[in-house]
């Protein structure tokens, strides 16, 4: 994303498309099987609404845990944000080099590159020049509705290739003209960090919802957590995902579009330079939120046959795809 554009996080994307293809938490009834009532926190994090559900300990302990979680989110936003001028990511994009990167930055970039390899390049955190091109093009009052010219797309693509990112513990280096976006994986990573911290503090039976959803253990009633997939006008027949110790993430074409007609979305194909035209939405259930986040992005961009092939290899994940007519099916 361009740093001059309004912030749009994955959490907000899920909120925007809640009626047409994303995930939503289904209500639950009954008391938690613990000595304390549940503590629910709702607030603003990572650019949009966020939610934590904590069970089994006192309200004072829950409030301390929430404060620790918010501090971790703030710390990692200062690493990964495209909208904070002094974030580590903005400094890397500006200078082409980030000396003495944090352990979180090196870990996330290495993870992103691994998903680049797994998806045969469909997941590519270096597509930022393409994003900037589309954003600048459609900011013009007389923008061609067909999108940027092929010459301009070709020039932007010359600066896109995650394999040219050099990551080591002493410095991260980009090839000239490159810029990164972590919007397809950072929120999952941050969700995992918060969940892991709470686990280390002894919490169980909790839900972390920061745009990607991560459940620690089952619901306190003993049943799984239930995530409802919404598809089209009717949600009665939409699938319900039962999860425990799992994470869920959704990517959808209509969650952000550059043009009023909605033909050019945020999911940019690093092979062609054009916006993805495949599934309307992709929801992934995986063990960790960063994995679900990256995979939902990659599968949204890949050709359908390639996406189906990758899905068959992901035996530890569950994948649901949405169609333009609102239908949802398992891939």
Helices and strands as residue ranges (DSSP letters): H 10-16, E 23-25, E 39-45, E 48-54, H 59-80, H 88-95, E 97-99, H 103-118, H 128-138, H 150-157, G 162-164, E 166-167, E 171-173, H 186-200, E 206-209, E 213-216, E 225-229, E 240-243, E 247-252, G 253-255, E 281-286, H 289-301, H 304-313, E 318-322, E 328-330
